Amino acid sequence: MVKQAMLLLLSLLFICFTPKSLASTQNTYNVVDLGARPNGRTDSTKAFMSAWTAACGSDSAATVYVPPGRYLVQKADFAGKCRNSAITFRIDGTLVAPSDYHVLNAGSWILFQGVDGVTLSGGTLDGQGSDLWACKAAGGSCPVGAASLVFDNSNNININGLTSLNSQLFHVVINGCQNVMVQGVSVSAPGNSPNTDGIHVQRSSGVTILDAHIGTGDDCISIGPGTNNLLIGDVTCGPGHGISIGSLGSNQQEPGVQNVTVKTAVIRGTMNGLRIKTWGKPSNAFVKDVHFQHSSGVKISDVTYQDIHGTSATEVGVKFDCSRSNPCSGVILDGVKLTYMNKPAEGYCLYAGVQVEDVQATNCLQS
């Protein structure tokens, strides 16, 4: 009896002295409580928007919670400016795009715009893009489609543990953002799915992509104009077109790409490995201070390919096809060892100043 009384007293003391801040500083808005249905058929967009409105309007840190299940979500725009800069979007379920690909012909499916301090954690985005791909393959009159997840003009963003499946277009887009961490993300689409880039970064600074597993029908990671201070590490890529900078130089007035590092990447079963794509016309765009570790009007300089080993899908494994008017300069190949059909792959360099150190290739023709 005394023991039971002591246990009861201790329980009461624990309840009395539990800090109230745990409840008051972390507001959680469950989409199911707000009307979402986890059956994959009922439109749950309104519930998601209500949860966001509440979290964005909170004076303190807030969480939007998506329980297990499948949730049909139409086009959703989660816009700032919010009253706090610590919103977590925690997903334990799957968000499903409309099966009718005409519905999302608006550039993006899930859009975060003008937000600060948002964390997107876990969950799956199912873009259901296969019908649109089939339409395009048949040469039909098809809409362009929508990217599954877009962060636009936002700062201090964290995307972790997310899976993106079968996007109509790009899976994840980071545009006009500062200070973004993408970690533990998985992207999957068939190798013949058109324009399904895994992660696309443009006009952004301070972006880090780590521990990503990406297989698509286009670039695993594509790097567009205006990107600087980008770190990519521990990435597995394939199928797809590899990791690409560009295309750049489509416009005469266009920001360049600077300070990009790719390290510890495994690229397998792809059309290309690491490449820089440019248009063959005049532009003030540039590529500078690029480090790959493992006909153009755009100025390419200070690019390093370091410790890249593997097999090439073509006889020419290293190719620099630069322009006469804007030759490539400061290109370093260090520890690049590529083979084709069990023999060293060929190298080809046109209008390129290339410094070669410990490279296994039969030629790098300075034409």
N, C-alpha and C positions, 0 to 999 in steps of 0.2 A: 504493500500500500504506500509506504513512504517512497519507494523507488518510483512508483507511477506518478506520485505527486511531484517529485523532483523533475521527471521527464517533462511533465506538463508545464512546470514553471520555466524550464529551459526553453521550451518551444515558444511560450508566450514572450520571453525575453528576446528571442531571435526575431519574432515578428515585430516587436516594438522597436528594435534597434536596427532593422534593415534599412539602409539608406533610401530615403524617398527619391533621391536623384535618379535611381535606376528606372523608375517609372516615369518621371517627369521630363527627363532629357532625351528619351528615345521613344518617339511616337511611331507605332507600327500600324499600317493600313493594309489590311488583308483584302485582296480583290474579291475573294469569295464572299466575305461579309458585305461587300458593296454590290453584290449581284452577279459576279462572274460565275459561269458554269463550266466545270472541268470536263465536258463531254466532247470537245472538239467540233461541235456543230452549232451551238448557241453563240450568237454574237456577244462577246464580252468586252467590246471596246469601251463602252460607257463606264463600266466598272473600273477599268484600268485608268481612264482619264480622271475619274473621281478620286481614285487613290493618289494619283499624281498631284492633282489640284490641292488635296489636303496636305500632302508631304511638302510640296513647294511653298505652301502658305504657312507652314509651321515656323515658329520663331526659334526652334531648337532642332537638333539632328532628328531625322525621320527616316523610316523604312517603308518602302512599298514591298509587300510580301505576296509572292505567287506560289501557292501550295502545289503539291504534285497533281498532275492531270494535264489534259490538253485543252487549250483555250483558243478559240477562234477570235482573232483580232484583225480588224480592218486597218486602214491607214491610221497611224497614231502619231501625233506630234506633241512631244513633251517639251514645252517651252519654258525658258526663264524670262525674266530674272526672278529667282526665288528669294524668299526671306531668310533662308539659311544656306550654307555651303557645305552641307554634310548629309546628302540623301543617298541611301543605299537602295538599289533595286535588286532585291534578292529573289531569284527564280529557282524554285525546286521543280517546276513543271516545264511544259513545252508550249510555246506560242506558235500558233498555226496561221499561216497566211490564207486568204481566200483562194479557193481552187480556181475561180474565174480570173484569169490573168489580166482581163481588162480593168478590173477594179483598182489595181495598184499602179496604174500608168501615170505616176506622179513623181518619179524620181527616187522616192524612198518609201519603205514600209514602216519601219520604226525610226523616228527621228527625234534626237535630242538637240535642241537648238538654243544657244545662248545661255547654257547652264554652267555652273561652277561647283566643283567638289562632288560630282556624282560618281558613285561606284555601282557598276553593273556586275552582279556576282552570280555565277552558275547558270543552269538552265539551258534550254535548247530553243533555237529559232528554226522553224521549218518553213522555208519559203515556197515550197510546192511549185518549183519552177519548171518541171518536166514538160507540161503541156505547152508552155511558151517556147521552150527550146524546140519542141517538135514542130510547132508552127513556123519558126524561123528556118528549120532544116528543110521544110517542105516549100519554102519560098512564098509563104502566104502573106497576107496583109496583117502584120502583127504589130502590137504596140512595142515600144522599146523595153518596157519592164521597169522594175524597181529594185534598188539595192535594199538588202534586208535590214541593215543597221547603219545609221549615219549619225555621227557627232559633228555638228556644224557650229563654228565660232564659239567653242566652249573651252574651258580651262580646268586643269586639275582633275582629269578623268582617269578612272581605274576600271578596266574591263578584265575580269578574271574568271577562269573556269567555264567560259561560255562555249557552247557548241552551235555551229551554224550549218544547216543542211539545205542543199538544193535551192539556193537563192536564184531569183529570176535573173539578176545581174550581179554586181559586186556583193560580196557577203558583208564586209565591214568597211566603212569609209570614214576616214578622219580628215576633215576639211576645215582649215582655218582655226586650228586648235593649238593650245599651248599646254605643255606638261601632261602627257598622256602615257599611261602604263597599260600595256596589253600583255597579259600573262596567262599561260595555261589554256590557250584558246585552241579549239579544234574546228576545222573547216572541211566540209566534204561535199563534193559534187562530181559527177562523172567526167572523165577526161575529154568527152566530146561536147560538153555543155558550153555554149558560147558566152563569152564575156562575163564569166563568173569568177573574176579575180577574188582571191581570198581576203587580203587586207590591202586597201588602197590609202595612201597617205599623200596629201597635197596641201600646199600653203600652210604648213604647220611646223612647229618648232618644239624640240624637247620630247620627241616620241620614242618610247622604248618598247620593243616587241620581243618577248622571251618565251621559250618553251612552247612554241606553237607547232601544231601538226596540221598541215594544209595539203589537200589534194583537190584540184579543180580542173576546169577546162580552159583556163587562161593563166595569167601570172599568179603564182602563189602570193607574192607581195609585189605590188606595183607602187612606184615612187614618182609622184607627179611634180609639176612646177612649184617652186616656192617652198620646198622642203629643206629644212636644215636641222642639224643636230639630231640625227636619227640613228639609233642603235638597234641592230637586229642580232639576236643570239639564240643558239640552241633551237634552231628551226629545222623541222623535217618537211621537205617539199616534194610532192609528186603523187599523182600525175599533175601535169600543168605545163606552163611555159617557163618556169624558173622564177628567179628574183630579178626584177627589171627596174631600171631607172628610165622613165619616159613612157610614151613618146614625148619628146621635148621639141620646142621650136615650131609648133604649128602656127603660132602668132609671132609677128615681128617683135612686139613688146611683151615679154614674158619673163617672170622671175626664174632664177636658176635654182640649181640643187647643190647643196654644199654640206660637207662634214657628215658623210654617211659611212657607217661601219657595219659590215656583215661578218660575223664570226661563228664558228662551230655550227655550220649548216650542213645538213645531209640532203642532197638533191638527187633524186633517183626517178628514172622513168619519165623525164621531162623533155620538152622540145629544145630548151636551152638551159644553161646553168645560170651564170651571172652575166647580165648584159646591160648595155646602155643604148637606148633607141632614140634616134633623132630624125627630124624631118630634114630633107635635103634642100632647104631654102634659108635665106637670111633671117637671123633672129638675134636678139640680144640675150637670149637664154644661155646658161652655162652649166657645166658640171665640174665641181672642184672639190678636192680633199675627200676622195672616196677610197675606202679601204675594204677590199673583199678578202677576208681571212677565212680559212677553213681548215650614105653620102650626106653630109651634114653641114648645116650652117651654124651649129651650136659648138661653142668652144669647150673642149674637154681637156682638163689638165689635172695633174697631181692625183692619179688613180693608182692604187696598189692592189694587186692580186697576190695573196700570200698563202702558202701552204694549202693549195688546192690539189687534191688527188682524186683520181677516178677514171672512168671510161667516157669516151665521147661517142655520140650517136652518129657523127659524121667524121670524114677523114680529116677535115680542118677543125681542130679542137680549140684553137685560139685565133680569133679574127678581130683585127682593128681596121675597119674600113672608114677612114677619116677623110675630110675634105681638103682639097688643095688650098682653098682660101683660108680655112681655119684648121690647120693640122693639129692632131692630138699631141700633147706634150706632157712630160713628167710621168709617163706610164711605167710602172715597175712590175715586173713578173718575178716573184721570189718563191721558189719551192713549188712551182706549178708542174705537176706530173700527170699528164693525161695520155691515155692509150686508145688506139682504135684498132680493132681486130688483132689484139695482142702485140701491136707495134706502137711506137711513139706517134702520137697524133701530129698532124702538120700545124704549122703556125703561119699566119698571113697578116702582114702589116702594110697598110697603105697610108702614106702621109702621117706616120705616127712615130714619135720619138720614144722608143721602148728600151728600157734598161732591163737586161735579162740576168737573173741570178739563180743558179741551181734549177734550171728548167729542162724538163725532159720533153723535147719536141725537136723534130728534124730541121725545121726552118722557122724563121720569122722574116719573110722577104720584105726588105725595105724598098718598096716600089715607088 
